[in-house]
Amino acid sequence: MLKKVYRLKGDDIKEFFKNRDFSKKENFNFLILFKKNKLNHPRFAVKPLVKIFKKAVERNRIKRRIYSIIENEIKSGFNINKDFIIFVKNKEILTKNYNDLKKELMELIKNV
């Protein structure tokens, strides 16, 4: 489980969208919004789209997998002081294996 200091929650997400001064990157499976923060560590929020993932079980499974990838990268020295909101926009994520998902997500994040 990703530690609380690395998570974006309610008020932080509202503040993120307040000034609309964020940037975005996307590929077939992910849309990542990011902006610089004043902390010495990154913070993340994962939001699977409810229109695509109708069942809460699917949304929670995706969140667990992505938070696990992020947690392992932070432990290995990933340190960018930005806030990230990751939208999952394709249902094929559920069938991808861990290594392919990790490669695709981290490639997109590191190109920020």
VMD Tcl script that draws the C-alpha trace (Angstrom):
set ca {
  {0.00 0.00 0.00}
  {1.28 3.43 -0.93}
  {2.02 5.62 2.10}
  {-0.26 8.58 2.81}
  {2.45 11.16 2.12}
  {2.56 9.95 -1.49}
  {-1.21 10.15 -2.08}
  {-3.36 13.00 -3.31}
  {-6.69 13.10 -1.49}
  {-9.89 15.21 -1.59}
  {-8.77 18.78 -0.87}
  {-5.44 18.26 -2.61}
  {-7.22 17.16 -5.79}
  {-9.54 20.18 -5.63}
  {-6.50 22.43 -5.24}
  {-4.85 20.65 -8.18}
  {-7.68 21.64 -10.53}
  {-8.26 25.10 -9.02}
  {-5.98 27.18 -11.26}
  {-5.89 24.83 -14.26}
  {-2.12 25.23 -14.52}
  {-1.37 21.55 -14.99}
  {0.11 19.74 -17.99}
  {-0.88 16.40 -19.46}
  {0.58 13.38 -21.21}
  {-1.38 10.47 -22.57}
  {-1.17 7.23 -24.44}
  {-3.67 4.53 -25.33}
  {-4.27 3.38 -21.73}
  {-3.46 6.35 -19.50}
  {-4.02 10.08 -19.22}
  {-1.64 11.70 -16.74}
  {-2.14 15.20 -15.42}
  {0.82 16.64 -13.54}
  {2.00 19.82 -11.93}
  {4.90 20.90 -9.74}
  {4.43 20.78 -5.97}
  {6.34 22.45 -3.14}
  {7.23 19.17 -1.45}
  {10.33 17.02 -1.79}
  {8.41 13.97 -2.97}
  {5.80 13.05 -5.59}
  {2.12 12.52 -4.85}
  {-0.27 10.37 -6.86}
  {-3.97 9.77 -7.38}
  {-5.34 6.98 -9.58}
  {-8.79 7.40 -11.09}
  {-10.19 4.64 -13.33}
  {-13.02 6.04 -15.44}
  {-16.40 4.87 -14.14}
  {-17.91 4.92 -17.64}
  {-15.46 2.20 -18.69}
  {-15.02 0.25 -15.44}
  {-18.58 -0.20 -14.21}
  {-17.78 -2.53 -11.31}
  {-16.05 -1.28 -8.18}
  {-14.09 -4.54 -8.06}
  {-12.43 -3.69 -11.38}
  {-11.67 -0.10 -10.34}
  {-10.15 -1.18 -7.03}
  {-8.07 -3.89 -8.70}
  {-6.60 -1.37 -11.13}
  {-5.85 1.08 -8.34}
  {-4.07 -1.60 -6.30}
  {-1.93 -2.65 -9.26}
  {-0.93 0.91 -10.17}
  {-0.24 1.94 -6.58}
  {1.94 -1.17 -6.24}
  {3.96 -0.15 -9.30}
  {4.37 3.38 -7.97}
  {5.36 2.15 -4.51}
  {8.10 -0.08 -5.96}
  {9.44 2.79 -8.06}
  {9.53 5.14 -5.06}
  {11.44 2.54 -3.04}
  {13.98 2.24 -5.85}
  {14.69 5.98 -5.85}
  {12.05 7.67 -8.02}
  {11.96 11.22 -6.71}
  {10.25 13.96 -8.73}
  {8.53 16.72 -6.81}
  {5.31 16.77 -8.81}
  {1.69 15.83 -8.24}
  {0.23 13.25 -10.64}
  {-3.36 12.29 -11.34}
  {-3.53 9.12 -13.43}
  {-6.74 8.39 -15.32}
  {-7.08 4.84 -16.63}
  {-9.05 4.92 -19.85}
  {-8.88 1.45 -21.41}
  {-10.35 -1.82 -20.21}
  {-7.47 -3.93 -21.56}
  {-5.44 -2.90 -18.48}
  {-7.23 -5.66 -16.57}
  {-5.67 -8.35 -18.76}
  {-2.14 -6.93 -19.00}
  {0.58 -8.53 -16.94}
  {2.43 -6.59 -14.27}
  {5.68 -6.01 -16.19}
  {3.99 -4.66 -19.32}
  {1.81 -2.37 -17.23}
  {4.82 -1.15 -15.25}
  {6.86 -0.47 -18.39}
  {4.07 1.48 -20.05}
  {3.17 3.56 -17.00}
  {6.71 4.41 -15.92}
  {7.73 5.31 -19.48}
  {4.91 7.84 -19.56}
  {5.68 9.24 -16.10}
  {9.43 9.54 -16.71}
  {8.79 11.48 -19.95}
  {7.26 14.22 -17.84}
}
mol new
graphics top color blue
foreach p $ca { graphics top sphere $p radius 0.5 }
foreach p [lrange $ca 0 end-1] q [lrange $ca 1 end] { graphics top cylinder $p $q radius 0.2 }
display resetview
